[in-house]
Amino acid sequence: MFIKIINLLFLLSQTKNIKTMHYRIIEVENELGCVQGLITRKMAEKFNANAGKCSDVNCNIYRGKITLPFCCIITGYSCGELI
C-alpha cells in the first residue's frame, strides 16, 4: 500500500511539467514566420508563446529546426501570406 501511495505522489508531481505545442509569430528579414516547439506552460509565458501549432496560423513552409540548450527543439516555418 505504501508503494502505491509513493507512485501516486510521483505521478502527481510530474503533471505540472507537461509539455505541449506552442508557437510564436516572428519577423525575419521582413518576412513573417513562425516558430513552434514542445514546451511547458511556464516556458511559453517567458517566450510570449501561444498554445497551438504554426499551421494554425497558415505558416506551413518548413525552414529548419534548432535545439535550444536546456529547453527544447524549435521548428521554424515561413508564412506564405500575411496573417
C-alpha positions as CSV (number, residue, x, y, z in Angstrom):
1,M,0.0,0.0,0.0
2,F,2.9,2.4,0.9
3,I,4.5,1.8,-2.6
4,K,1.2,2.7,-4.3
5,I,1.0,6.0,-2.4
6,I,4.6,6.8,-3.3
7,N,3.8,6.1,-7.0
8,L,0.7,8.2,-6.9
9,L,2.6,11.2,-5.4
10,F,5.4,10.8,-8.0
11,L,2.8,10.9,-10.9
12,L,1.1,13.9,-9.4
13,S,4.4,15.7,-9.1
14,Q,5.2,15.1,-12.8
15,T,1.9,16.6,-14.1
16,K,3.0,20.2,-13.5
17,N,5.7,19.8,-16.2
18,I,3.5,18.7,-19.1
19,K,4.9,19.9,-22.4
20,T,2.5,21.0,-25.1
21,M,3.0,22.5,-28.6
22,H,3.3,26.3,-28.5
23,Y,4.1,28.8,-31.3
24,R,5.1,32.4,-31.7
25,I,4.9,34.7,-34.8
26,I,8.3,36.3,-35.7
27,E,9.6,38.5,-38.4
28,V,13.0,37.7,-40.1
29,E,14.3,39.9,-42.9
30,N,10.9,41.5,-43.4
31,E,9.3,38.1,-43.9
32,L,6.7,36.8,-41.4
33,G,7.5,33.4,-39.9
34,C,6.5,31.2,-37.0
35,V,8.5,29.0,-34.6
36,Q,7.0,26.2,-32.6
37,G,8.1,23.7,-30.0
38,L,7.0,21.4,-27.2
39,I,7.5,23.4,-24.1
40,T,5.9,23.8,-20.7
41,R,3.3,26.5,-19.9
42,K,5.8,28.3,-17.8
43,M,8.4,28.4,-20.6
44,A,5.7,29.5,-23.0
45,E,4.9,32.5,-20.7
46,K,8.6,33.5,-20.8
47,F,8.6,33.4,-24.6
48,N,5.1,35.0,-25.0
49,A,4.1,31.9,-27.0
50,N,0.6,30.8,-27.8
51,A,-0.8,27.3,-27.5
52,G,-1.1,25.6,-30.8
53,K,0.9,25.0,-34.0
54,C,2.3,27.2,-36.7
55,S,-0.1,25.5,-39.1
56,D,-3.0,27.0,-37.1
57,V,-2.0,30.4,-38.5
58,N,-1.2,29.2,-42.0
59,C,2.6,29.1,-41.7
60,N,3.4,25.8,-43.4
61,I,6.7,26.3,-45.3
62,Y,9.3,24.4,-43.4
63,R,12.6,26.4,-42.8
64,G,14.5,24.2,-40.3
65,K,15.0,23.4,-36.7
66,I,17.3,24.3,-33.9
67,T,17.9,23.0,-30.4
68,L,17.8,25.5,-27.6
69,P,20.0,24.3,-24.7
70,F,18.2,23.1,-21.6
71,C,14.9,23.8,-23.3
72,C,13.6,22.1,-26.4
73,I,13.8,21.7,-30.2
74,I,12.3,24.6,-32.1
75,T,11.0,24.2,-35.6
76,G,10.7,27.2,-37.9
77,Y,8.2,27.9,-40.7
78,S,7.6,30.8,-43.0
79,C,4.2,32.2,-43.8
80,G,3.2,32.4,-47.4
81,E,0.6,35.1,-46.8
82,L,0.1,37.8,-44.3
83,I,-1.5,36.8,-41.1
